[in-house]
Amino acid sequence: MSSKIDLEEINKIIKLLEERNLAEFELEVEGFKIKISRNAQVVYAPANPPAPSFQPPARSDGNGGMPHPIATPPAEPKGDVHYVTSPIVGTFYRAPSPSSPPFVDVDEPVKKQQTLCIVEAMKLMNEIECDVDGVVKEIFVENGKPVEYGQKLFAIVPGA
């Protein structure tokens, strides 16, 4: 298979899902990842998205001196930190329903495969699970806000 997946190959995969009555299919080939769920979503994105860069705007000090930054990037937890990122584009939910408590909070211990949140995409609720044992140190997204593919959702200190 070539390093590019074309529309014809995607259509063949979809037809195979229907013929075999499969609910989901995921494939990663040479830096590209595709995940298809029947009657739900098609996600096609780079397997390793580039990290977003942050360049704060600058202003003069008023005396002709060097410009000074007027904004700084958000502080990130120090030490050994594992980031849980969004595997899809959608809406971030901290709880299974509006009247339920959140799945996790900051400074709470979490276990591998424990549900951390839900990302809704195309009316499908996708549970996002933790992939390490540890403690939640930061939650980067507010409940009900949109998230992008690869966006940081949680900072977890492994084994803490």
Backbone torsions as a table, in degrees:
resi	resn	phi	psi	omega
1	MET	NA	140.8	-179.9
2	SER	-74.3	171.9	-177.5
3	SER	-74.7	-9.3	177.2
4	LYS	-111.8	138.2	177.4
5	ILE	-102.2	119.2	-176.8
6	ASP	-96.4	171.8	-176.1
7	LEU	-60.6	-35.4	179.4
8	GLU	-63.0	-42.3	178.3
9	GLU	-66.4	-38.9	177.6
10	ILE	-63.1	-43.0	178.6
11	ASN	-63.5	-35.5	176.4
12	LYS	-64.6	-41.2	178.6
13	ILE	-63.1	-44.1	179.8
14	ILE	-62.0	-43.0	179.3
15	LYS	-62.8	-40.7	178.3
16	LEU	-63.3	-40.8	176.5
17	LEU	-57.9	-45.1	-179.1
18	GLU	-67.3	-44.1	-178.6
19	GLU	-63.6	-40.7	-176.8
20	ARG	-92.5	0.4	-179.9
21	ASN	57.0	42.5	177.8
22	LEU	-89.7	144.9	-177.9
23	ALA	-87.8	-30.6	-173.0
24	GLU	-150.5	149.2	178.3
25	PHE	-143.3	136.8	178.6
26	GLU	-136.7	136.7	-178.1
27	LEU	-143.0	135.5	175.0
28	GLU	-124.2	124.2	-177.4
29	VAL	-135.6	118.3	172.8
30	GLU	42.5	54.4	174.5
31	GLY	88.8	-1.8	176.7
32	PHE	-118.3	142.2	-177.5
33	LYS	-129.5	136.3	177.1
34	ILE	-131.4	135.1	177.7
35	LYS	-131.3	126.4	-178.4
36	ILE	-125.2	128.1	175.4
37	SER	-118.4	130.6	-179.2
38	ARG	-58.8	138.4	177.6
39	ASN	54.9	26.2	-176.1
40	ALA	-135.9	-74.2	-169.2
41	GLN	-154.5	157.6	168.2
42	VAL	-125.7	122.2	179.3
43	VAL	-115.7	124.7	179.7
44	TYR	-134.1	114.2	-177.1
45	ALA	-157.0	162.9	175.9
46	PRO	-60.0	141.3	-179.6
47	ALA	-66.3	-33.9	178.7
48	ASN	-124.0	86.4	-177.4
49	PRO	-66.5	148.0	178.0
50	PRO	-66.7	146.2	178.4
51	ALA	-69.5	137.4	179.4
52	PRO	-67.1	142.5	178.6
53	SER	-99.9	149.8	-179.6
54	PHE	-122.8	122.8	178.3
55	GLN	-125.3	102.8	-177.2
56	PRO	-67.3	145.7	175.7
57	PRO	-66.1	156.8	-177.7
58	ALA	-119.5	157.4	175.2
59	ARG	-139.1	156.0	178.7
60	SER	-76.6	153.2	177.6
61	ASP	-80.8	2.5	177.9
62	GLY	86.6	-11.4	-179.2
63	ASN	-114.3	20.2	179.7
64	GLY	76.5	7.9	-179.3
65	GLY	-79.5	-171.8	180.0
66	MET	-66.2	146.1	177.0
67	PRO	-66.7	150.4	178.0
68	HIS	-115.5	141.1	176.7
69	PRO	-66.2	144.0	178.1
70	ILE	-106.2	-2.8	178.1
71	ALA	-142.5	152.9	176.5
72	THR	-127.8	150.3	178.2
73	PRO	-66.3	157.0	179.2
74	PRO	-60.2	143.9	178.9
75	ALA	-67.4	138.2	178.7
76	GLU	-107.8	149.7	179.4
77	PRO	-56.1	145.8	-179.3
78	LYS	-90.2	158.0	176.1
79	GLY	87.3	-160.8	-178.1
80	ASP	-74.7	109.9	-176.3
81	VAL	-128.9	138.0	175.1
82	HIS	-109.9	133.0	-179.9
83	TYR	-104.6	132.8	171.9
84	VAL	-98.0	123.4	-177.2
85	THR	-112.9	162.2	179.9
86	SER	-77.1	127.2	178.9
87	PRO	-81.5	-8.0	-176.4
88	ILE	-147.1	167.2	172.3
89	VAL	-87.0	134.3	179.6
90	GLY	177.1	-157.0	179.5
91	THR	-112.6	132.0	-175.1
92	PHE	-87.7	129.4	175.6
93	TYR	-129.3	129.9	-179.2
94	ARG	-82.2	-16.3	-175.3
95	ALA	-133.6	159.5	-179.4
96	PRO	-69.7	-22.4	176.7
97	SER	-153.1	162.8	-178.8
98	PRO	-60.1	-28.5	-178.2
99	SER	-93.0	-1.9	-179.1
100	SER	-91.6	154.5	174.2
101	PRO	-70.5	158.3	178.8
102	PRO	-63.2	153.3	177.3
103	PHE	-59.1	-44.8	-179.8
104	VAL	-144.6	159.3	174.0
105	ASP	-129.4	167.5	178.1
106	VAL	-61.6	141.9	180.0
107	ASP	71.6	12.6	175.2
108	GLU	-95.2	142.8	175.0
109	PRO	-72.4	146.9	177.2
110	VAL	-132.8	153.3	178.9
111	LYS	-113.3	154.9	175.5
112	LYS	-56.6	135.8	-179.7
113	GLN	74.5	8.4	174.4
114	GLN	-78.6	137.8	178.4
115	THR	-69.7	128.4	179.6
116	LEU	-100.1	-35.2	-176.0
117	CYS	-167.4	-178.5	174.4
118	ILE	-125.1	137.4	170.4
119	VAL	-116.0	115.9	179.6
120	GLU	-87.1	128.1	177.2
121	ALA	-137.3	120.2	178.1
122	MET	54.2	49.0	177.3
123	LYS	66.2	12.8	178.1
124	LEU	-110.9	127.7	-179.5
125	MET	-89.5	115.9	-177.9
126	ASN	-106.9	113.4	177.9
127	GLU	-75.4	129.3	178.0
128	ILE	-101.3	121.6	-175.7
129	GLU	-102.6	153.4	175.8
130	CYS	-74.4	141.5	179.3
131	ASP	-110.1	9.8	174.6
132	VAL	-145.7	155.6	169.2
133	ASP	-81.6	141.5	178.9
134	GLY	170.8	-154.0	-179.7
135	VAL	-129.4	134.7	178.1
136	VAL	-70.6	122.8	179.4
137	LYS	-106.2	-24.9	178.9
138	GLU	-157.3	144.4	172.4
139	ILE	-116.4	119.2	-170.5
140	PHE	-87.4	-16.0	-172.7
141	VAL	-121.0	141.1	176.1
142	GLU	-80.7	148.8	178.2
143	ASN	-56.8	134.3	176.9
144	GLY	82.8	3.1	-178.6
145	LYS	-93.2	151.4	177.4
146	PRO	-70.8	148.3	175.3
147	VAL	-128.0	154.7	179.5
148	GLU	-105.9	162.1	174.4
149	TYR	-59.8	129.3	176.9
150	GLY	84.1	-2.7	-179.3
151	GLN	-70.2	138.5	178.1
152	LYS	-66.6	131.2	177.0
153	LEU	-107.7	-46.5	-175.8
154	PHE	-136.8	147.6	167.8
155	ALA	-107.8	125.0	-178.8
156	ILE	-121.1	130.2	173.3
157	VAL	-90.8	110.6	-176.2
158	PRO	-63.3	141.9	173.4
159	GLY	65.9	4.8	-178.2
160	ALA	-77.0	NA	NA
